[in-house]
Amino acid sequence: MTNSTVLKDSLAEATVSDEIQLGGDGVKSILSAYSPQESIAEYIWNGFDAGATSIDISYEENELGSLNSITIVDNGSGIPQGLLSVKFKPFHESEKALNKTDSRHHSLVHGKNGVGRLTFFTFANTARWTTVYEKTHKLYRYDIKIESSDLHSYIGAHSPVSEIPYEQGTSTKVTFEGIRELSSGSIETTVKQYLLQEFCWFLELFKDKMFSISINGSPLDYREMIADERDEKIIHDATSTCFDVKYIQWKKKLNKEFSRYYLIDSTGKENYKSTTLLNNKGDKFYHSVYIKSDYFDMFSYEDKISHDQSPLQNKEQKFNSKQDEEFKYVISEMNEYLRRMRSPHLQKMADDLVDRYEKDNVIPKANNSWEIPRNNELKALIKGVYQIQPKIFGEGTSSIEQKKTFVHLLNALLDSNQRDQVYTIIDAVVRLDDQEQKQLANLLKVNKLDAIIQTIKMIQDRYVTIDALKAIVFNDDFNSREVDHVQRVLDHNFWVFGEEYNLVSSTEAKFEKALSEYLYILHGDKKQSVIMESPDKNKEMDLFLCRQSLENNRINNLVIELKRPSILLGEDEVSQIKRYQRTIFSDSRFNGDNTYWDFMLVGNRYDTSGYIEGEIDTNKGHGEKGKGLIFSKDNCKIYVRKWSDIFADVECRHNFLEDKLKTERDRLASDYANADEATERAIKK
């Protein structure tokens, strides 16, 4: 009989059906958990497990755009017909699962539990195998068939067998017909992306052996998955053992493979693999490390080596093992290397986390400049804790409310000076190792110091502003102007009039524009032109500030009229601020039961008429002595204030911090040549 002799070549002639031992219809329930792309991956793994180096996926599309068939061809060793009953073992009992320890530390054999050959159930009606195997230096071909409607049985053990020319080589081709769920578009997108995440690490592991996967003849380029890669060399000086290292960081999470070390011998064979120290830390640092050395030519991954049990049965043969100094050294060096590679990744991830938290209002907002240092301290703590132990934040699993609860707890502990409790809480959620404990302790110490330094800097900057503003308003030789000097400084430093205010408008804003900005700040109304009926609607305010308290649902507003230092304050100037008050109260959009208004006229001195002093004396019964109150009714108050009084208030607010921080205010004071120089210094501090 020649190689071309056909013994039998058609499944139609095979009338004997063999059974796959399954637990009833429960198999369909198990298989339904597989997506079509997962199912296709299982057939690719079957090919690699059979010794294939090349696997090609092809599909045939009809005129309507749907798929007639999908075919997967590999150049593996095929399925010997005599072993078919073993290959189609009882479900979940395939021979691939027998050596669990070996499969855990080696990438092949990968397939498991006898599930792979039945997963076509998720996307096709029929699976037909044509497989070529070698026996006694001859090649034989036969066919196998399984229908999704009858997963309990297959045709193949008694199928016709034909001998083929030896030079054709072994292979397996499986064709799927009656395609469901899949299209050419989904294969080129969803399936392709899944295969990249499934096999990228594997194709890199065996790239020297030219392993490949292609779709309709186009190679699957796993390098699309690489975010960073480095080649390193590590030498164990005591033994001069050299290790060539390839580090890869992946852009996306690998489907089922952990972040691992792969130990490769001088021939390119994988001898051992294990998870890295930084595997699955919840930080999206997906990586693989390939370590190649002749040290692994004779390597045993067993904890204890018995030469009597070695495959060579040679007691003189020395196996290298995990207990060797060389092995411990290279793994220790790589652990430190991975920490270094992870550091910039964690910094970026921490920055992104805080950005998301701010966008989602997980982090409380800083309502004034006093809260900025504390807010920065909280953000720095969140970033630092994330870089130490990312899992604590439960990204992908925690709800917005859970995130808010945790962040507010951290904030409360910082506020109450119980920062040591931060460690206790975090350690209770995620157990910290010794190094992480030291990092967290140092982080809490550094953040506290940073917050103090930021507060000192803020106070110093404010002293510079006050010093410059005093020069502008008190130095008669400067001939300071209202808009160019006084108002320009206050546009950038309206904290002078109180904390927590938002700037609504400044620099001569008309009432209609100011009202539009006001409604936008308070209610988020879309900015649009606002029409007012008041005859004074075109009057211009110098500063319009507001602040909203969510605790008592109260809105406080402050309108300020600034006068240049040379103008003396009297009845005409007071009538101007009262006109602003009447204009605002004439429009209901400016008013509400929870809305309160303060109006303030600010200048250097009163005129000699005694008008303002008389108004202040008339209103002294309202309990605001020394504040310049000249009118108070319901939710409205009007004040006339001297710059000297305002500076005294600012210094009073800062005294407690000044005493504690022992800031040398005199050292910060500077001499200014003119009003322009003082203005620029206050703005650019």
VEXMARKE-294144 format. One line per 8 residues: their letters; for each residue y, x, z of C-alpha. Coordinates in steps of 0.5 Angstrom, whole numbers. Each point is the difference from the previous one (the first is absolute). Example, Ala and Ser with C-alpha at 12.3 -4.5 7.8 and 13.67 -1.06 7.14 Angstrom:
BEGIN
AS = -9,25,16 ~ 7,2,-2
end
This chain:
BEGIN
MTNSTVLK = 0,0,0 ~ 7,3,-2 ~ 6,0,4 ~ 3,-6,-5 ~ -6,-4,1 ~ 2,-7,3 ~ -5,-3,5 ~ 4,-6,1
DSLAEATV = 7,-1,0 ~ 2,-7,2 ~ 1,-4,6 ~ -2,-6,-3 ~ -7,3,0 ~ 0,1,7 ~ -2,-6,4 ~ -2,2,7
SDEIQLGG = 6,0,5 ~ 0,4,6 ~ 4,-3,6 ~ 5,3,4 ~ -1,-1,8 ~ 6,-4,2 ~ 2,-4,6 ~ 1,-7,-4
DGVKSILS = 6,-2,-3 ~ 4,4,6 ~ 0,6,-5 ~ 5,-4,-4 ~ 5,0,6 ~ -1,7,1 ~ 2,2,-7 ~ 6,-5,-1
AYSPQESI = 3,5,5 ~ 1,5,-6 ~ 5,0,-5 ~ -1,1,-7 ~ 3,7,1 ~ -4,1,6 ~ -6,-2,-4 ~ 1,5,-6
AEYIWNGF = 1,6,5 ~ -7,-2,2 ~ -3,1,-6 ~ 4,7,-1 ~ -2,2,6 ~ -7,-1,-2 ~ 1,4,-6 ~ 2,6,4
DAGATSID = -5,-1,5 ~ -5,1,-6 ~ 3,7,-1 ~ 5,-3,-6 ~ 6,5,-1 ~ 3,-5,-5 ~ 1,-7,0 ~ 3,-5,-5
ISYEENEL = 3,-7,1 ~ 1,-4,-7 ~ 1,-7,-1 ~ 0,-5,-6 ~ 6,-5,-1 ~ -1,-6,-5 ~ 5,-4,-4 ~ 2,-4,6
GSLNSITI = 2,6,4 ~ -6,-1,5 ~ -5,5,1 ~ -7,-1,-3 ~ -3,6,4 ~ 1,6,4 ~ -4,6,0 ~ -1,6,4
VDNGSGIP = -4,6,-2 ~ -2,7,4 ~ -4,6,-2 ~ -4,0,7 ~ -7,1,1 ~ -2,-8,-2 ~ -4,-4,4 ~ -8,1,-1
QGLLSVKF = -4,-6,-1 ~ -5,2,5 ~ 6,1,5 ~ 3,-7,-2 ~ -3,-4,6 ~ 3,6,5 ~ 7,0,-4 ~ 0,-8,1
KPFHESEK = -2,0,7 ~ 1,-6,5 ~ 7,-1,1 ~ 4,4,5 ~ -6,5,0 ~ 1,4,-6 ~ -3,8,1 ~ 7,2,0
ALNKTDSR = 2,-3,7 ~ -6,4,3 ~ 3,6,1 ~ 6,-2,4 ~ 2,6,3 ~ 0,4,-7 ~ 4,-5,-3 ~ 5,0,5
HHSLVHGK = 1,8,-1 ~ -1,0,-8 ~ 4,-4,-5 ~ -7,-1,-4 ~ -4,-4,0 ~ 6,-5,1 ~ -3,-7,-2 ~ -4,-4,6
NGVGRLTF = -3,-6,2 ~ -3,-2,-7 ~ 6,-4,-1 ~ 3,4,-6 ~ -5,-3,-6 ~ 2,-7,2 ~ 7,0,1 ~ 1,-2,-7
FTFANTAR = -1,-7,3 ~ 8,0,1 ~ 2,0,-7 ~ -6,-1,-5 ~ -6,-4,-1 ~ -4,5,-3 ~ -2,8,1 ~ -4,3,-5
WTTVYEKT = -2,8,1 ~ -3,4,-5 ~ -2,7,4 ~ -3,6,-3 ~ -4,5,5 ~ -4,6,0 ~ -7,0,1 ~ -5,6,-1
HKLYRYDI = 5,3,-5 ~ 1,-6,-4 ~ 5,-5,0 ~ -1,-8,1 ~ 5,-6,-1 ~ -1,-7,2 ~ 4,-6,2 ~ 1,-4,7
KIESSDLH = 4,-6,0 ~ 2,-5,6 ~ 4,-7,0 ~ 5,-2,5 ~ -3,-6,0 ~ -7,3,2 ~ 2,6,5 ~ -7,0,3
SYIGAHSP = -3,3,-6 ~ 0,5,-6 ~ -3,1,-6 ~ -2,8,-1 ~ -6,2,4 ~ -4,-2,-6 ~ 5,0,-6 ~ -2,4,-6
VSEIPYEQ = 1,8,0 ~ 2,4,-6 ~ 0,8,-1 ~ 6,3,-2 ~ 2,6,-3 ~ 1,5,6 ~ 6,3,-3 ~ 4,-7,2
GTSTKVTF = -1,1,7 ~ 0,-4,6 ~ 5,-6,1 ~ 1,-7,3 ~ 4,-5,-4 ~ 1,-7,4 ~ 4,-6,-4 ~ 3,-6,3
EGIRELSS = 0,-6,-4 ~ 3,-7,2 ~ 6,3,3 ~ 4,-3,5 ~ 7,2,4 ~ 1,6,-4 ~ 4,1,-7 ~ 2,6,-3
GSIETTVK = 7,0,3 ~ -3,0,7 ~ -5,5,-2 ~ 6,5,-2 ~ 4,-2,6 ~ -4,-3,7 ~ -6,3,-2 ~ 3,7,-2
QYLLQEFC = 4,1,6 ~ -6,-2,5 ~ -4,5,-4 ~ 5,5,1 ~ 0,-1,8 ~ -7,0,0 ~ -2,6,-4 ~ 6,5,0
WFLELFKD = -2,4,6 ~ -7,0,-3 ~ 2,3,-7 ~ 4,5,3 ~ -6,2,4 ~ -4,1,-6 ~ 5,2,-5 ~ -3,7,-1
KMFSISIN = -6,-4,-2 ~ 4,-4,-5 ~ -2,-7,3 ~ 4,-5,-4 ~ 1,-8,0 ~ 3,-3,-7 ~ 2,-7,-2 ~ 0,-1,-7
GSPLDYRE = -1,7,-1 ~ 7,2,4 ~ -1,4,6 ~ 1,-3,7 ~ 6,5,2 ~ -1,1,7 ~ 6,4,1 ~ 4,-6,-1
MIADERDE = -2,-1,8 ~ 3,7,2 ~ 6,0,4 ~ 0,8,2 ~ -5,5,-1 ~ -1,7,3 ~ -4,6,-1 ~ -1,5,6
KIIHDATS = -5,6,2 ~ -2,1,7 ~ -4,6,2 ~ -4,1,7 ~ 2,7,1 ~ -5,2,5 ~ -6,-2,-6 ~ 5,1,-6
TCFDVKYI = -3,-7,-2 ~ 5,-3,-5 ~ 1,-8,-1 ~ 4,-3,-6 ~ 3,-6,2 ~ 3,-6,-4 ~ 4,-5,3 ~ 2,-6,-3
QWKKKLNK = 4,-6,3 ~ -1,-7,-4 ~ 5,-5,-1 ~ -4,-6,2 ~ -6,-1,5 ~ -7,1,-3 ~ -4,-6,0 ~ -6,2,4
EFSRYYLI = 0,8,1 ~ 4,3,6 ~ 4,6,0 ~ -5,5,1 ~ -2,8,-1 ~ -4,1,-5 ~ -4,7,0 ~ -2,3,-6
DSTGKENY = -5,6,-2 ~ 1,5,-5 ~ -3,-4,-5 ~ 4,-6,1 ~ -5,-4,4 ~ 2,-4,5 ~ -3,2,7 ~ 3,-4,5
KSTTLLNN = 6,-5,1 ~ 3,-3,6 ~ 7,-3,2 ~ 6,4,2 ~ 4,0,6 ~ 5,-5,-3 ~ -4,-5,-3 ~ 2,-7,1
KGDKFYHS = 6,1,4 ~ 3,-6,-2 ~ 6,4,-4 ~ -3,-1,-7 ~ -1,8,0 ~ -6,-1,-5 ~ -3,7,-2 ~ -6,4,-2
VYIKSDYF = -1,8,1 ~ -5,3,-4 ~ -2,7,3 ~ -5,5,-4 ~ -3,6,2 ~ -7,4,-1 ~ 0,-1,8 ~ -3,-7,-2
DMFSYEDK = -5,2,-4 ~ -5,0,6 ~ 3,-5,4 ~ -3,-5,5 ~ 4,-6,3 ~ -5,-1,5 ~ 3,1,7 ~ -6,5,2
ISHDQSPL = -4,3,-6 ~ -8,2,0 ~ -2,5,-4 ~ -7,-3,0 ~ 3,-6,-3 ~ 4,3,-6 ~ -2,-2,-7 ~ -2,7,-1
QNKEQKFN = -4,1,6 ~ 3,7,1 ~ 1,2,7 ~ 4,6,-2 ~ 5,-5,-4 ~ 6,-1,3 ~ 4,-6,0 ~ 7,-1,1
SKQDEEFK = 2,-6,4 ~ 6,-4,4 ~ -1,5,6 ~ 2,6,-4 ~ 7,3,1 ~ 1,0,-7 ~ 0,-7,-1 ~ 4,-2,7
YVISEMNE = 5,5,-3 ~ 1,-3,-7 ~ 0,-7,3 ~ 5,2,6 ~ 4,3,-6 ~ 0,-6,-4 ~ 2,-5,6 ~ 6,4,1
YLRRMRSP = 1,0,-8 ~ -1,-8,0 ~ 5,-1,6 ~ 5,4,-4 ~ -1,-3,-7 ~ 1,-7,4 ~ 6,1,4 ~ 5,-1,-6
HLQKMADD = -4,-6,-2 ~ 0,-3,7 ~ 8,1,0 ~ 1,-4,-6 ~ -5,-5,2 ~ 4,0,7 ~ 6,-1,-4 ~ -2,-6,-4
LVDRYEKD = -3,-3,6 ~ 7,0,3 ~ 3,-2,-6 ~ -5,-6,0 ~ 1,-2,7 ~ 8,0,-1 ~ -1,-4,-6 ~ -4,-5,4
NVIPKANN = 4,0,6 ~ -6,3,4 ~ 5,5,3 ~ 6,-3,3 ~ 7,1,-3 ~ 5,4,3 ~ 6,-4,1 ~ 5,5,2
SWEIPRNN = 1,7,0 ~ -2,1,7 ~ -7,-3,-2 ~ -1,5,-6 ~ -2,6,4 ~ -6,-4,4 ~ -1,-4,-7 ~ -1,7,-3
ELKALIKG = -5,2,6 ~ -4,-6,-1 ~ -1,2,-7 ~ -1,7,1 ~ -6,-2,5 ~ -3,-5,-5 ~ 0,6,-5 ~ -3,5,5
VYQIQPKI = -5,-5,3 ~ -2,-1,-7 ~ -1,7,-2 ~ -4,1,6 ~ -5,-6,0 ~ 2,-5,-6 ~ -6,-5,2 ~ 5,-2,6
FGEGTSSI = 4,-4,-5 ~ -6,-4,-3 ~ 3,0,-7 ~ -3,-5,-5 ~ -3,-4,6 ~ 6,-1,5 ~ 4,-6,-1 ~ 8,0,0
EQKKTFVH = 0,-3,7 ~ -5,5,2 ~ 4,6,-2 ~ 6,-3,3 ~ -3,-1,6 ~ -2,8,0 ~ 6,3,-2 ~ 4,-5,5
LLNALLDS = -4,3,6 ~ 1,7,-2 ~ 7,-1,-1 ~ 0,-4,7 ~ -3,6,3 ~ 5,5,-3 ~ 5,-4,3 ~ -3,0,7
NQRDQVYT = -1,7,0 ~ -7,-1,1 ~ -2,4,-6 ~ -6,3,3 ~ -3,-7,-1 ~ 0,1,-7 ~ -6,5,1 ~ -4,-5,4
IIDAVVRL = 1,-6,-5 ~ -2,4,-6 ~ -6,4,3 ~ -2,-7,2 ~ 0,-3,-7 ~ -3,7,-4 ~ -3,5,4 ~ 4,6,-1
DDQEQKQL = -3,7,0 ~ 3,6,4 ~ 4,3,-6 ~ 3,-7,-1 ~ 2,-1,7 ~ 4,6,0 ~ 3,-2,-6 ~ 2,-7,3
ANLLKVNK = 3,4,6 ~ 4,4,-4 ~ 3,-5,-4 ~ 2,-4,6 ~ 4,6,3 ~ 3,2,-7 ~ 2,-8,-1 ~ 3,0,6
LDAIIQTI = 4,6,-1 ~ 2,-2,-7 ~ 3,-7,3 ~ 4,4,5 ~ 3,4,-6 ~ 1,-5,-4 ~ 4,-4,5 ~ 4,6,2
KMIQDRYV = 2,1,-7 ~ 2,-7,-1 ~ 5,1,6 ~ 3,6,-2 ~ 1,-3,-7 ~ 3,-6,3 ~ 5,5,4 ~ 2,3,-6
TIDALKAI = 2,-7,-3 ~ 4,-2,6 ~ 3,7,0 ~ 2,-1,-7 ~ 2,-7,1 ~ 5,2,6 ~ 3,5,-4 ~ 1,-5,-6
VFNDDFNS = 3,-6,4 ~ 4,5,6 ~ 3,5,-4 ~ 7,-2,-3 ~ 1,6,-4 ~ -6,-2,-4 ~ 3,-7,-3 ~ -7,-3,0
REVDHVQR = -1,-6,-5 ~ -4,-6,2 ~ -5,0,-6 ~ 0,7,-2 ~ -1,3,7 ~ -2,-5,5 ~ -4,-5,-4 ~ -4,5,-4
VLDHNFWV = -2,3,7 ~ -2,-7,3 ~ -4,-2,-6 ~ -5,5,1 ~ 1,0,8 ~ 0,-8,2 ~ -4,2,6 ~ 7,1,3
FGEEYNLV = 1,-7,1 ~ -7,-1,3 ~ -8,1,-1 ~ -4,-4,-5 ~ 5,-3,-5 ~ -1,-1,-7 ~ 6,2,-5 ~ 1,-7,-4
SSTEAKFE = 6,3,-3 ~ 6,5,0 ~ 6,3,-4 ~ 4,-6,-1 ~ -6,-5,-2 ~ 2,-7,-1 ~ -2,-6,3 ~ -5,-3,-5
KALSEYLY = -3,7,-1 ~ -1,1,7 ~ -3,-7,1 ~ -5,2,-6 ~ -2,6,4 ~ -1,-3,6 ~ -4,-6,-2 ~ -5,5,-3
ILHGDKKQ = 0,5,6 ~ -2,-6,5 ~ -4,-5,-5 ~ -2,5,-6 ~ 3,-5,-4 ~ 1,2,-7 ~ 7,4,-2 ~ 4,-5,-4
SVIMESPD = 7,-2,0 ~ 3,-4,6 ~ 6,-5,-1 ~ 4,-1,6 ~ 6,-5,1 ~ 4,3,4 ~ 7,2,-2 ~ -1,7,3
KNKEMDLF = -7,2,-3 ~ 3,6,-4 ~ 2,3,7 ~ -3,6,1 ~ -4,3,6 ~ 0,7,2 ~ -7,0,4 ~ -5,-6,0
LCRQSLEN = -6,1,4 ~ -6,-4,3 ~ -6,0,4 ~ -6,-5,1 ~ -4,0,6 ~ -7,-3,-1 ~ -1,-1,7 ~ 5,-5,2
NRINNLVI = 1,-2,-8 ~ 8,2,1 ~ 4,3,-5 ~ 6,4,2 ~ 6,2,-5 ~ 5,5,0 ~ 7,0,-4 ~ 4,6,1
ELKRPSIL = 7,1,-3 ~ 2,7,0 ~ 7,2,0 ~ 3,7,-1 ~ 2,4,6 ~ 7,0,-2 ~ 0,-8,1 ~ 2,-3,6
LGEDEVSQ = -4,-6,2 ~ 4,-7,1 ~ 0,-7,-1 ~ 0,1,-8 ~ -6,4,0 ~ -4,-5,5 ~ 2,-6,-5 ~ -4,4,-5
IKRYQRTI = -6,0,4 ~ 1,-7,2 ~ 0,-2,-7 ~ -7,3,-2 ~ -2,-4,6 ~ 2,-6,-3 ~ -2,1,-7 ~ -7,2,3
FSDSRFNG = -1,-6,4 ~ 3,-5,-6 ~ -7,1,-3 ~ -6,-2,3 ~ -5,5,-3 ~ 3,5,4 ~ -1,-4,6 ~ -6,-3,4
DNTYWDFM = -2,-2,7 ~ -3,7,1 ~ 6,4,-3 ~ 5,4,4 ~ 6,3,-3 ~ 5,6,3 ~ 6,2,-3 ~ 3,7,1
LVGNRYDT = 7,3,-1 ~ 0,7,0 ~ 6,5,1 ~ 3,6,3 ~ 5,-4,5 ~ 4,-7,1 ~ 7,-1,-2 ~ 5,-1,5
SGYIEGEI = 1,-8,0 ~ -6,-1,5 ~ -3,-5,-4 ~ -7,3,0 ~ 0,2,8 ~ 2,-8,1 ~ -6,-2,-4 ~ -4,4,4
DTNKGHGE = 2,-2,6 ~ 0,-7,-2 ~ -8,1,-1 ~ -2,4,6 ~ -3,-6,3 ~ -6,1,-5 ~ -3,6,4 ~ 1,5,-5
KGKGLIFS = 6,5,3 ~ 1,6,-4 ~ -3,-3,-6 ~ 7,-2,-4 ~ -2,-7,0 ~ 5,-5,-3 ~ -4,-6,-2 ~ -6,-3,2
KDNCKIYV = -3,-7,-2 ~ -7,-3,0 ~ -4,6,-5 ~ 7,3,-2 ~ 3,6,3 ~ 6,4,-2 ~ 2,7,3 ~ 5,5,-1
RKWSDIFA = -2,7,1 ~ 3,7,1 ~ -4,6,-3 ~ 1,3,7 ~ -4,-5,3 ~ -5,0,-6 ~ -2,7,1 ~ 0,-1,7
DVECRHNF = -6,-5,-1 ~ -4,4,-4 ~ 1,6,5 ~ -3,-5,5 ~ -6,-2,-4 ~ -2,7,-1 ~ 2,3,7 ~ -7,-1,2
LEDKLKTE = -3,4,-5 ~ 5,5,0 ~ -2,1,7 ~ -7,1,-1 ~ 0,4,-6 ~ 6,4,2 ~ 3,1,-6 ~ 7,4,-1
RDRLASDY = 4,-5,-3 ~ 6,5,0 ~ -4,5,-4 ~ -1,-5,-5 ~ 8,-1,-1 ~ 3,3,-6 ~ 7,1,-2 ~ 2,-4,-6
ANADEATE = 6,2,-5 ~ 1,-7,-3 ~ -2,-7,0 ~ -4,1,-6 ~ -4,6,3 ~ -2,-4,6 ~ -2,-6,-4 ~ -5,4,-4
RAIKK = -3,4,6 ~ -1,-7,3 ~ -4,-3,-6 ~ -4,7,-2 ~ -2,2,7
end
